[in-house]
Amino acid sequence: MLLAGEKGMLSYSTASELARLASLRNMLVHRHWRVDDERVYRETSKGLGVAQRALEELERLSEALEGRGG
């Protein structure tokens, strides 16, 4: 996700927030016995907006590439 931000596919802020969500996902899967329910709720609530923003950014990129013939 950070690479997508570095390459300009996503804004760096969106890529960073998606990377944080991936980190949360990894904790839930691999260290589920140490889960902080409040953090999970807080992060997933914010994550919905981040996911929507990422989809919008990728849609704009796709449209721009189609417009260039690529």
mmCIF file of the N, C-alpha and C atoms, coordinates in Angstrom:
data_MODEL
# 
_entry.id   MODEL 
# 
loop_
_atom_site.group_PDB 
_atom_site.id 
_atom_site.type_symbol 
_atom_site.label_atom_id 
_atom_site.label_alt_id 
_atom_site.label_comp_id 
_atom_site.label_asym_id 
_atom_site.label_entity_id 
_atom_site.label_seq_id 
_atom_site.pdbx_PDB_ins_code 
_atom_site.Cartn_x 
_atom_site.Cartn_y 
_atom_site.Cartn_z 
_atom_site.occupancy 
_atom_site.B_iso_or_equiv 
_atom_site.pdbx_formal_charge 
_atom_site.auth_seq_id 
_atom_site.auth_comp_id 
_atom_site.auth_asym_id 
_atom_site.auth_atom_id 
_atom_site.pdbx_PDB_model_num 
ATOM 1   N N  . MET A 1 1  ? 0.806   -1.179  0.000   1.00 0.00 ? 1  MET A N  1 
ATOM 2   C CA . MET A 1 1  ? 0.000   0.000   0.000   1.00 0.00 ? 1  MET A CA 1 
ATOM 3   C C  . MET A 1 1  ? 0.856   1.253   0.000   1.00 0.00 ? 1  MET A C  1 
ATOM 4   N N  . LEU A 1 2  ? 1.931   1.204   0.762   1.00 0.00 ? 2  LEU A N  1 
ATOM 5   C CA . LEU A 1 2  ? 2.825   2.365   0.770   1.00 0.00 ? 2  LEU A CA 1 
ATOM 6   C C  . LEU A 1 2  ? 3.473   2.558   -0.591  1.00 0.00 ? 2  LEU A C  1 
ATOM 7   N N  . LEU A 1 3  ? 3.767   1.464   -1.269  1.00 0.00 ? 3  LEU A N  1 
ATOM 8   C CA . LEU A 1 3  ? 4.337   1.558   -2.611  1.00 0.00 ? 3  LEU A CA 1 
ATOM 9   C C  . LEU A 1 3  ? 3.343   2.230   -3.560  1.00 0.00 ? 3  LEU A C  1 
ATOM 10  N N  . ALA A 1 4  ? 2.059   1.920   -3.411  1.00 0.00 ? 4  ALA A N  1 
ATOM 11  C CA . ALA A 1 4  ? 1.035   2.574   -4.238  1.00 0.00 ? 4  ALA A CA 1 
ATOM 12  C C  . ALA A 1 4  ? 1.038   4.079   -3.977  1.00 0.00 ? 4  ALA A C  1 
ATOM 13  N N  . GLY A 1 5  ? 1.291   4.480   -2.742  1.00 0.00 ? 5  GLY A N  1 
ATOM 14  C CA . GLY A 1 5  ? 1.390   5.896   -2.428  1.00 0.00 ? 5  GLY A CA 1 
ATOM 15  C C  . GLY A 1 5  ? 2.643   6.516   -3.009  1.00 0.00 ? 5  GLY A C  1 
ATOM 16  N N  . GLU A 1 6  ? 3.742   5.800   -2.937  1.00 0.00 ? 6  GLU A N  1 
ATOM 17  C CA . GLU A 1 6  ? 5.004   6.307   -3.495  1.00 0.00 ? 6  GLU A CA 1 
ATOM 18  C C  . GLU A 1 6  ? 4.938   6.437   -5.011  1.00 0.00 ? 6  GLU A C  1 
ATOM 19  N N  . LYS A 1 7  ? 4.203   5.539   -5.663  1.00 0.00 ? 7  LYS A N  1 
ATOM 20  C CA . LYS A 1 7  ? 4.095   5.552   -7.122  1.00 0.00 ? 7  LYS A CA 1 
ATOM 21  C C  . LYS A 1 7  ? 3.001   6.505   -7.614  1.00 0.00 ? 7  LYS A C  1 
ATOM 22  N N  . GLY A 1 8  ? 2.278   7.128   -6.691  1.00 0.00 ? 8  GLY A N  1 
ATOM 23  C CA . GLY A 1 8  ? 1.247   8.073   -7.074  1.00 0.00 ? 8  GLY A CA 1 
ATOM 24  C C  . GLY A 1 8  ? -0.085  7.444   -7.441  1.00 0.00 ? 8  GLY A C  1 
ATOM 25  N N  . MET A 1 9  ? -0.236  6.164   -7.179  1.00 0.00 ? 9  MET A N  1 
ATOM 26  C CA . MET A 1 9  ? -1.505  5.498   -7.467  1.00 0.00 ? 9  MET A CA 1 
ATOM 27  C C  . MET A 1 9  ? -2.565  5.902   -6.439  1.00 0.00 ? 9  MET A C  1 
ATOM 28  N N  . LEU A 1 10 ? -2.129  6.150   -5.236  1.00 0.00 ? 10 LEU A N  1 
ATOM 29  C CA . LEU A 1 10 ? -2.968  6.635   -4.145  1.00 0.00 ? 10 LEU A CA 1 
ATOM 30  C C  . LEU A 1 10 ? -2.256  7.815   -3.517  1.00 0.00 ? 10 LEU A C  1 
ATOM 31  N N  . SER A 1 11 ? -3.012  8.679   -2.862  1.00 0.00 ? 11 SER A N  1 
ATOM 32  C CA . SER A 1 11 ? -2.354  9.741   -2.112  1.00 0.00 ? 11 SER A CA 1 
ATOM 33  C C  . SER A 1 11 ? -1.568  9.088   -0.982  1.00 0.00 ? 11 SER A C  1 
ATOM 34  N N  . TYR A 1 12 ? -0.508  9.747   -0.551  1.00 0.00 ? 12 TYR A N  1 
ATOM 35  C CA . TYR A 1 12 ? 0.317   9.147   0.494   1.00 0.00 ? 12 TYR A CA 1 
ATOM 36  C C  . TYR A 1 12 ? -0.479  8.974   1.787   1.00 0.00 ? 12 TYR A C  1 
ATOM 37  N N  . SER A 1 13 ? -1.358  9.927   2.098   1.00 0.00 ? 13 SER A N  1 
ATOM 38  C CA . SER A 1 13 ? -2.138  9.810   3.341   1.00 0.00 ? 13 SER A CA 1 
ATOM 39  C C  . SER A 1 13 ? -3.089  8.611   3.282   1.00 0.00 ? 13 SER A C  1 
ATOM 40  N N  . THR A 1 14 ? -3.731  8.395   2.145   1.00 0.00 ? 14 THR A N  1 
ATOM 41  C CA . THR A 1 14 ? -4.625  7.245   2.007   1.00 0.00 ? 14 THR A CA 1 
ATOM 42  C C  . THR A 1 14 ? -3.829  5.948   2.094   1.00 0.00 ? 14 THR A C  1 
ATOM 43  N N  . ALA A 1 15 ? -2.694  5.888   1.412   1.00 0.00 ? 15 ALA A N  1 
ATOM 44  C CA . ALA A 1 15 ? -1.858  4.686   1.442   1.00 0.00 ? 15 ALA A CA 1 
ATOM 45  C C  . ALA A 1 15 ? -1.386  4.385   2.867   1.00 0.00 ? 15 ALA A C  1 
ATOM 46  N N  . SER A 1 16 ? -1.007  5.419   3.603   1.00 0.00 ? 16 SER A N  1 
ATOM 47  C CA . SER A 1 16 ? -0.552  5.231   4.988   1.00 0.00 ? 16 SER A CA 1 
ATOM 48  C C  . SER A 1 16 ? -1.669  4.686   5.868   1.00 0.00 ? 16 SER A C  1 
ATOM 49  N N  . GLU A 1 17 ? -2.873  5.244   5.698   1.00 0.00 ? 17 GLU A N  1 
ATOM 50  C CA . GLU A 1 17 ? -3.997  4.773   6.504   1.00 0.00 ? 17 GLU A CA 1 
ATOM 51  C C  . GLU A 1 17 ? -4.391  3.341   6.137   1.00 0.00 ? 17 GLU A C  1 
ATOM 52  N N  . LEU A 1 18 ? -4.305  2.995   4.863   1.00 0.00 ? 18 LEU A N  1 
ATOM 53  C CA . LEU A 1 18 ? -4.582  1.608   4.462   1.00 0.00 ? 18 LEU A CA 1 
ATOM 54  C C  . LEU A 1 18 ? -3.540  0.656   5.053   1.00 0.00 ? 18 LEU A C  1 
ATOM 55  N N  . ALA A 1 19 ? -2.299  1.089   5.098   1.00 0.00 ? 19 ALA A N  1 
ATOM 56  C CA . ALA A 1 19 ? -1.245  0.262   5.698   1.00 0.00 ? 19 ALA A CA 1 
ATOM 57  C C  . ALA A 1 19 ? -1.527  0.033   7.181   1.00 0.00 ? 19 ALA A C  1 
ATOM 58  N N  . ARG A 1 20 ? -2.029  1.060   7.863   1.00 0.00 ? 20 ARG A N  1 
ATOM 59  C CA . ARG A 1 20 ? -2.387  0.899   9.277   1.00 0.00 ? 20 ARG A CA 1 
ATOM 60  C C  . ARG A 1 20 ? -3.523  -0.101  9.439   1.00 0.00 ? 20 ARG A C  1 
ATOM 61  N N  . LEU A 1 21 ? -4.494  -0.048  8.524   1.00 0.00 ? 21 LEU A N  1 
ATOM 62  C CA . LEU A 1 21 ? -5.586  -1.026  8.583   1.00 0.00 ? 21 LEU A CA 1 
ATOM 63  C C  . LEU A 1 21 ? -5.075  -2.442  8.347   1.00 0.00 ? 21 LEU A C  1 
ATOM 64  N N  . ALA A 1 22 ? -4.124  -2.594  7.446   1.00 0.00 ? 22 ALA A N  1 
ATOM 65  C CA . ALA A 1 22 ? -3.535  -3.912  7.196   1.00 0.00 ? 22 ALA A CA 1 
ATOM 66  C C  . ALA A 1 22 ? -2.821  -4.412  8.450   1.00 0.00 ? 22 ALA A C  1 
ATOM 67  N N  . SER A 1 23 ? -2.171  -3.497  9.149   1.00 0.00 ? 23 SER A N  1 
ATOM 68  C CA . SER A 1 23 ? -1.502  -3.855  10.398  1.00 0.00 ? 23 SER A CA 1 
ATOM 69  C C  . SER A 1 23 ? -2.521  -4.338  11.431  1.00 0.00 ? 23 SER A C  1 
ATOM 70  N N  . LEU A 1 24 ? -3.645  -3.644  11.507  1.00 0.00 ? 24 LEU A N  1 
ATOM 71  C CA . LEU A 1 24 ? -4.709  -4.058  12.420  1.00 0.00 ? 24 LEU A CA 1 
ATOM 72  C C  . LEU A 1 24 ? -5.231  -5.443  12.030  1.00 0.00 ? 24 LEU A C  1 
ATOM 73  N N  . ARG A 1 25 ? -5.418  -5.657  10.750  1.00 0.00 ? 25 ARG A N  1 
ATOM 74  C CA . ARG A 1 25 ? -5.874  -6.962  10.268  1.00 0.00 ? 25 ARG A CA 1 
ATOM 75  C C  . ARG A 1 25 ? -4.900  -8.067  10.670  1.00 0.00 ? 25 ARG A C  1 
ATOM 76  N N  . ASN A 1 26 ? -3.613  -7.794  10.515  1.00 0.00 ? 26 ASN A N  1 
ATOM 77  C CA . ASN A 1 26 ? -2.601  -8.784  10.885  1.00 0.00 ? 26 ASN A CA 1 
ATOM 78  C C  . ASN A 1 26 ? -2.664  -9.106  12.371  1.00 0.00 ? 26 ASN A C  1 
ATOM 79  N N  . MET A 1 27 ? -2.875  -8.076  13.199  1.00 0.00 ? 27 MET A N  1 
ATOM 80  C CA . MET A 1 27 ? -2.982  -8.302  14.631  1.00 0.00 ? 27 MET A CA 1 
ATOM 81  C C  . MET A 1 27 ? -4.209  -9.162  14.943  1.00 0.00 ? 27 MET A C  1 
ATOM 82  N N  . LEU A 1 28 ? -5.323  -8.874  14.281  1.00 0.00 ? 28 LEU A N  1 
ATOM 83  C CA . LEU A 1 28 ? -6.537  -9.653  14.535  1.00 0.00 ? 28 LEU A CA 1 
ATOM 84  C C  . LEU A 1 28 ? -6.363  -11.116 14.162  1.00 0.00 ? 28 LEU A C  1 
ATOM 85  N N  . VAL A 1 29 ? -5.669  -11.370 13.075  1.00 0.00 ? 29 VAL A N  1 
ATOM 86  C CA . VAL A 1 29 ? -5.498  -12.741 12.599  1.00 0.00 ? 29 VAL A CA 1 
ATOM 87  C C  . VAL A 1 29 ? -4.444  -13.496 13.394  1.00 0.00 ? 29 VAL A C  1 
ATOM 88  N N  . HIS A 1 30 ? -3.326  -12.847 13.651  1.00 0.00 ? 30 HIS A N  1 
ATOM 89  C CA . HIS A 1 30 ? -2.182  -13.559 14.227  1.00 0.00 ? 30 HIS A CA 1 
ATOM 90  C C  . HIS A 1 30 ? -2.014  -13.396 15.731  1.00 0.00 ? 30 HIS A C  1 
ATOM 91  N N  . ARG A 1 31 ? -2.649  -12.378 16.309  1.00 0.00 ? 31 ARG A N  1 
ATOM 92  C CA . ARG A 1 31 ? -2.503  -12.151 17.752  1.00 0.00 ? 31 ARG A CA 1 
ATOM 93  C C  . ARG A 1 31 ? -3.857  -11.842 18.372  1.00 0.00 ? 31 ARG A C  1 
ATOM 94  N N  . HIS A 1 32 ? -4.859  -12.584 17.966  1.00 0.00 ? 32 HIS A N  1 
ATOM 95  C CA . HIS A 1 32 ? -6.238  -12.306 18.361  1.00 0.00 ? 32 HIS A CA 1 
ATOM 96  C C  . HIS A 1 32 ? -6.446  -12.314 19.869  1.00 0.00 ? 32 HIS A C  1 
ATOM 97  N N  . TRP A 1 33 ? -5.615  -12.984 20.624  1.00 0.00 ? 33 TRP A N  1 
ATOM 98  C CA . TRP A 1 33 ? -5.765  -13.039 22.076  1.00 0.00 ? 33 TRP A CA 1 
ATOM 99  C C  . TRP A 1 33 ? -5.380  -11.721 22.745  1.00 0.00 ? 33 TRP A C  1 
ATOM 100 N N  . ARG A 1 34 ? -4.750  -10.809 21.997  1.00 0.00 ? 34 ARG A N  1 
ATOM 101 C CA . ARG A 1 34 ? -4.344  -9.516  22.560  1.00 0.00 ? 34 ARG A CA 1 
ATOM 102 C C  . ARG A 1 34 ? -5.150  -8.359  21.969  1.00 0.00 ? 34 ARG A C  1 
ATOM 103 N N  . VAL A 1 35 ? -6.308  -8.643  21.448  1.00 0.00 ? 35 VAL A N  1 
ATOM 104 C CA . VAL A 1 35 ? -7.110  -7.634  20.760  1.00 0.00 ? 35 VAL A CA 1 
ATOM 105 C C  . VAL A 1 35 ? -7.734  -6.666  21.771  1.00 0.00 ? 35 VAL A C  1 
ATOM 106 N N  . ASP A 1 36 ? -7.648  -5.394  21.445  1.00 0.00 ? 36 ASP A N  1 
ATOM 107 C CA . ASP A 1 36 ? -8.277  -4.325  22.216  1.00 0.00 ? 36 ASP A CA 1 
ATOM 108 C C  . ASP A 1 36 ? -9.567  -3.959  21.479  1.00 0.00 ? 36 ASP A C  1 
ATOM 109 N N  . ASP A 1 37 ? -10.705 -4.373  22.026  1.00 0.00 ? 37 ASP A N  1 
ATOM 110 C CA . ASP A 1 37 ? -11.985 -4.180  21.340  1.00 0.00 ? 37 ASP A CA 1 
ATOM 111 C C  . ASP A 1 37 ? -12.253 -2.714  20.999  1.00 0.00 ? 37 ASP A C  1 
ATOM 112 N N  . GLU A 1 38 ? -11.895 -1.804  21.883  1.00 0.00 ? 38 GLU A N  1 
ATOM 113 C CA . GLU A 1 38 ? -12.110 -0.377  21.612  1.00 0.00 ? 38 GLU A CA 1 
ATOM 114 C C  . GLU A 1 38 ? -11.281 0.082   20.419  1.00 0.00 ? 38 GLU A C  1 
ATOM 115 N N  . ARG A 1 39 ? -10.042 -0.392  20.340  1.00 0.00 ? 39 ARG A N  1 
ATOM 116 C CA . ARG A 1 39 ? -9.194  -0.014  19.198  1.00 0.00 ? 39 ARG A CA 1 
ATOM 117 C C  . ARG A 1 39 ? -9.763  -0.577  17.899  1.00 0.00 ? 39 ARG A C  1 
ATOM 118 N N  . VAL A 1 40 ? -10.213 -1.814  17.944  1.00 0.00 ? 40 VAL A N  1 
ATOM 119 C CA . VAL A 1 40 ? -10.791 -2.431  16.747  1.00 0.00 ? 40 VAL A CA 1 
ATOM 120 C C  . VAL A 1 40 ? -11.979 -1.602  16.267  1.00 0.00 ? 40 VAL A C  1 
ATOM 121 N N  . TYR A 1 41 ? -12.858 -1.229  17.171  1.00 0.00 ? 41 TYR A N  1 
ATOM 122 C CA . TYR A 1 41 ? -14.024 -0.428  16.800  1.00 0.00 ? 41 TYR A CA 1 
ATOM 123 C C  . TYR A 1 41 ? -13.592 0.916   16.218  1.00 0.00 ? 41 TYR A C  1 
ATOM 124 N N  . ARG A 1 42 ? -12.688 1.583   16.894  1.00 0.00 ? 42 ARG A N  1 
ATOM 125 C CA . ARG A 1 42 ? -12.218 2.909   16.456  1.00 0.00 ? 42 ARG A CA 1 
ATOM 126 C C  . ARG A 1 42 ? -11.559 2.835   15.079  1.00 0.00 ? 42 ARG A C  1 
ATOM 127 N N  . GLU A 1 43 ? -10.665 1.886   14.890  1.00 0.00 ? 43 GLU A N  1 
ATOM 128 C CA . GLU A 1 43 ? -9.928  1.780   13.636  1.00 0.00 ? 43 GLU A CA 1 
ATOM 129 C C  . GLU A 1 43 ? -10.815 1.337   12.474  1.00 0.00 ? 43 GLU A C  1 
ATOM 130 N N  . THR A 1 44 ? -11.719 0.400   12.723  1.00 0.00 ? 44 THR A N  1 
ATOM 131 C CA . THR A 1 44 ? -12.585 -0.032  11.628  1.00 0.00 ? 44 THR A CA 1 
ATOM 132 C C  . THR A 1 44 ? -13.593 1.051   11.265  1.00 0.00 ? 44 THR A C  1 
ATOM 133 N N  . SER A 1 45 ? -14.031 1.838   12.233  1.00 0.00 ? 45 SER A N  1 
ATOM 134 C CA . SER A 1 45 ? -14.933 2.957   11.923  1.00 0.00 ? 45 SER A CA 1 
ATOM 135 C C  . SER A 1 45 ? -14.238 3.956   11.016  1.00 0.00 ? 45 SER A C  1 
ATOM 136 N N  . LYS A 1 46 ? -12.988 4.283   11.324  1.00 0.00 ? 46 LYS A N  1 
ATOM 137 C CA . LYS A 1 46 ? -12.216 5.187   10.463  1.00 0.00 ? 46 LYS A CA 1 
ATOM 138 C C  . LYS A 1 46 ? -11.896 4.514   9.133   1.00 0.00 ? 46 LYS A C  1 
ATOM 139 N N  . GLY A 1 47 ? -11.694 3.216   9.175   1.00 0.00 ? 47 GLY A N  1 
ATOM 140 C CA . GLY A 1 47 ? -11.296 2.470   7.989   1.00 0.00 ? 47 GLY A CA 1 
ATOM 141 C C  . GLY A 1 47 ? -12.321 2.489   6.878   1.00 0.00 ? 47 GLY A C  1 
ATOM 142 N N  . LEU A 1 48 ? -13.579 2.612   7.223   1.00 0.00 ? 48 LEU A N  1 
ATOM 143 C CA . LEU A 1 48 ? -14.616 2.652   6.184   1.00 0.00 ? 48 LEU A CA 1 
ATOM 144 C C  . LEU A 1 48 ? -14.428 3.878   5.299   1.00 0.00 ? 48 LEU A C  1 
ATOM 145 N N  . GLY A 1 49 ? -14.131 5.012   5.895   1.00 0.00 ? 49 GLY A N  1 
ATOM 146 C CA . GLY A 1 49 ? -13.884 6.226   5.120   1.00 0.00 ? 49 GLY A CA 1 
ATOM 147 C C  . GLY A 1 49 ? -12.620 6.123   4.291   1.00 0.00 ? 49 GLY A C  1 
ATOM 148 N N  . VAL A 1 50 ? -11.598 5.520   4.861   1.00 0.00 ? 50 VAL A N  1 
ATOM 149 C CA . VAL A 1 50 ? -10.331 5.344   4.142   1.00 0.00 ? 50 VAL A CA 1 
ATOM 150 C C  . VAL A 1 50 ? -10.531 4.451   2.930   1.00 0.00 ? 50 VAL A C  1 
ATOM 151 N N  . ALA A 1 51 ? -11.271 3.363   3.113   1.00 0.00 ? 51 ALA A N  1 
ATOM 152 C CA . ALA A 1 51 ? -11.524 2.444   1.991   1.00 0.00 ? 51 ALA A CA 1 
ATOM 153 C C  . ALA A 1 51 ? -12.301 3.156   0.889   1.00 0.00 ? 51 ALA A C  1 
ATOM 154 N N  . GLN A 1 52 ? -13.284 3.951   1.263   1.00 0.00 ? 52 GLN A N  1 
ATOM 155 C CA . GLN A 1 52 ? -14.061 4.683   0.263   1.00 0.00 ? 52 GLN A CA 1 
ATOM 156 C C  . GLN A 1 52 ? -13.169 5.673   -0.481  1.00 0.00 ? 52 GLN A C  1 
ATOM 157 N N  . ARG A 1 53 ? -12.322 6.388   0.253   1.00 0.00 ? 53 ARG A N  1 
ATOM 158 C CA . ARG A 1 53 ? -11.401 7.348   -0.371  1.00 0.00 ? 53 ARG A CA 1 
ATOM 159 C C  . ARG A 1 53 ? -10.434 6.645   -1.311  1.00 0.00 ? 53 ARG A C  1 
ATOM 160 N N  . ALA A 1 54 ? -9.923  5.484   -0.919  1.00 0.00 ? 54 ALA A N  1 
ATOM 161 C CA . ALA A 1 54 ? -8.998  4.727   -1.767  1.00 0.00 ? 54 ALA A CA 1 
ATOM 162 C C  . ALA A 1 54 ? -9.690  4.299   -3.056  1.00 0.00 ? 54 ALA A C  1 
ATOM 163 N N  . LEU A 1 55 ? -10.920 3.835   -2.952  1.00 0.00 ? 55 LEU A N  1 
ATOM 164 C CA . LEU A 1 55 ? -11.659 3.432   -4.155  1.00 0.00 ? 55 LEU A CA 1 
ATOM 165 C C  . LEU A 1 55 ? -11.878 4.617   -5.093  1.00 0.00 ? 55 LEU A C  1 
ATOM 166 N N  . GLU A 1 56 ? -12.199 5.771   -4.526  1.00 0.00 ? 56 GLU A N  1 
ATOM 167 C CA . GLU A 1 56 ? -12.404 6.969   -5.353  1.00 0.00 ? 56 GLU A CA 1 
ATOM 168 C C  . GLU A 1 56 ? -11.106 7.379   -6.053  1.00 0.00 ? 56 GLU A C  1 
ATOM 169 N N  . GLU A 1 57 ? -9.988  7.321   -5.322  1.00 0.00 ? 57 GLU A N  1 
ATOM 170 C CA . GLU A 1 57 ? -8.696  7.678   -5.917  1.00 0.00 ? 57 GLU A CA 1 
ATOM 171 C C  . GLU A 1 57 ? -8.322  6.707   -7.031  1.00 0.00 ? 57 GLU A C  1 
ATOM 172 N N  . LEU A 1 58 ? -8.551  5.420   -6.800  1.00 0.00 ? 58 LEU A N  1 
ATOM 173 C CA . LEU A 1 58 ? -8.227  4.428   -7.825  1.00 0.00 ? 58 LEU A CA 1 
ATOM 174 C C  . LEU A 1 58 ? -9.144  4.562   -9.045  1.00 0.00 ? 58 LEU A C  1 
ATOM 175 N N  . GLU A 1 59 ? -10.395 4.937   -8.808  1.00 0.00 ? 59 GLU A N  1 
ATOM 176 C CA . GLU A 1 59 ? -11.305 5.157   -9.928  1.00 0.00 ? 59 GLU A CA 1 
ATOM 177 C C  . GLU A 1 59 ? -10.835 6.343   -10.777 1.00 0.00 ? 59 GLU A C  1 
ATOM 178 N N  . ARG A 1 60 ? -10.400 7.426   -10.119 1.00 0.00 ? 60 ARG A N  1 
ATOM 179 C CA . ARG A 1 60 ? -9.879  8.579   -10.868 1.00 0.00 ? 60 ARG A CA 1 
ATOM 180 C C  . ARG A 1 60 ? -8.633  8.193   -11.660 1.00 0.00 ? 60 ARG A C  1 
ATOM 181 N N  . LEU A 1 61 ? -7.750  7.409   -11.057 1.00 0.00 ? 61 LEU A N  1 
ATOM 182 C CA . LEU A 1 61 ? -6.555  6.951   -11.755 1.00 0.00 ? 61 LEU A CA 1 
ATOM 183 C C  . LEU A 1 61 ? -6.931  6.116   -12.967 1.00 0.00 ? 61 LEU A C  1 
ATOM 184 N N  . SER A 1 62 ? -7.875  5.209   -12.797 1.00 0.00 ? 62 SER A N  1 
ATOM 185 C CA . SER A 1 62 ? -8.321  4.363   -13.903 1.00 0.00 ? 62 SER A CA 1 
ATOM 186 C C  . SER A 1 62 ? -8.892  5.202   -15.035 1.00 0.00 ? 62 SER A C  1 
ATOM 187 N N  . GLU A 1 63 ? -9.708  6.182   -14.696 1.00 0.00 ? 63 GLU A N  1 
ATOM 188 C CA . GLU A 1 63 ? -10.299 7.052   -15.712 1.00 0.00 ? 63 GLU A CA 1 
ATOM 189 C C  . GLU A 1 63 ? -9.206  7.859   -16.441 1.00 0.00 ? 63 GLU A C  1 
ATOM 190 N N  . ALA A 1 64 ? -8.218  8.322   -15.695 1.00 0.00 ? 64 ALA A N  1 
ATOM 191 C CA . ALA A 1 64 ? -7.124  9.084   -16.305 1.00 0.00 ? 64 ALA A CA 1 
ATOM 192 C C  . ALA A 1 64 ? -6.328  8.199   -17.256 1.00 0.00 ? 64 ALA A C  1 
ATOM 193 N N  . LEU A 1 65 ? -6.079  6.948   -16.852 1.00 0.00 ? 65 LEU A N  1 
ATOM 194 C CA . LEU A 1 65 ? -5.330  6.034   -17.718 1.00 0.00 ? 65 LEU A CA 1 
ATOM 195 C C  . LEU A 1 65 ? -6.133  5.669   -18.960 1.00 0.00 ? 65 LEU A C  1 
ATOM 196 N N  . GLU A 1 66 ? -7.427  5.496   -18.809 1.00 0.00 ? 66 GLU A N  1 
ATOM 197 C CA . GLU A 1 66 ? -8.267  5.206   -19.977 1.00 0.00 ? 66 GLU A CA 1 
ATOM 198 C C  . GLU A 1 66 ? -8.266  6.378   -20.939 1.00 0.00 ? 66 GLU A C  1 
ATOM 199 N N  . GLY A 1 67 ? -8.256  7.582   -20.400 1.00 0.00 ? 67 GLY A N  1 
ATOM 200 C CA . GLY A 1 67 ? -8.238  8.785   -21.231 1.00 0.00 ? 67 GLY A CA 1 
ATOM 201 C C  . GLY A 1 67 ? -6.947  8.942   -22.013 1.00 0.00 ? 67 GLY A C  1 
ATOM 202 N N  . ARG A 1 68 ? -5.874  8.360   -21.482 1.00 0.00 ? 68 ARG A N  1 
ATOM 203 C CA . ARG A 1 68 ? -4.571  8.413   -22.168 1.00 0.00 ? 68 ARG A CA 1 
ATOM 204 C C  . ARG A 1 68 ? -4.406  7.256   -23.134 1.00 0.00 ? 68 ARG A C  1 
ATOM 205 N N  . GLY A 1 69 ? -5.376  6.354   -23.142 1.00 0.00 ? 69 GLY A N  1 
ATOM 206 C CA . GLY A 1 69 ? -5.258  5.178   -24.001 1.00 0.00 ? 69 GLY A CA 1 
ATOM 207 C C  . GLY A 1 69 ? -4.463  4.077   -23.337 1.00 0.00 ? 69 GLY A C  1 
ATOM 208 N N  . GLY A 1 70 ? -4.287  4.146   -22.033 1.00 0.00 ? 70 GLY A N  1 
ATOM 209 C CA . GLY A 1 70 ? -3.440  3.168   -21.373 1.00 0.00 ? 70 GLY A CA 1 
ATOM 210 C C  . GLY A 1 70 ? -4.109  2.436   -20.321 1.00 0.00 ? 70 GLY A C  1 
# 
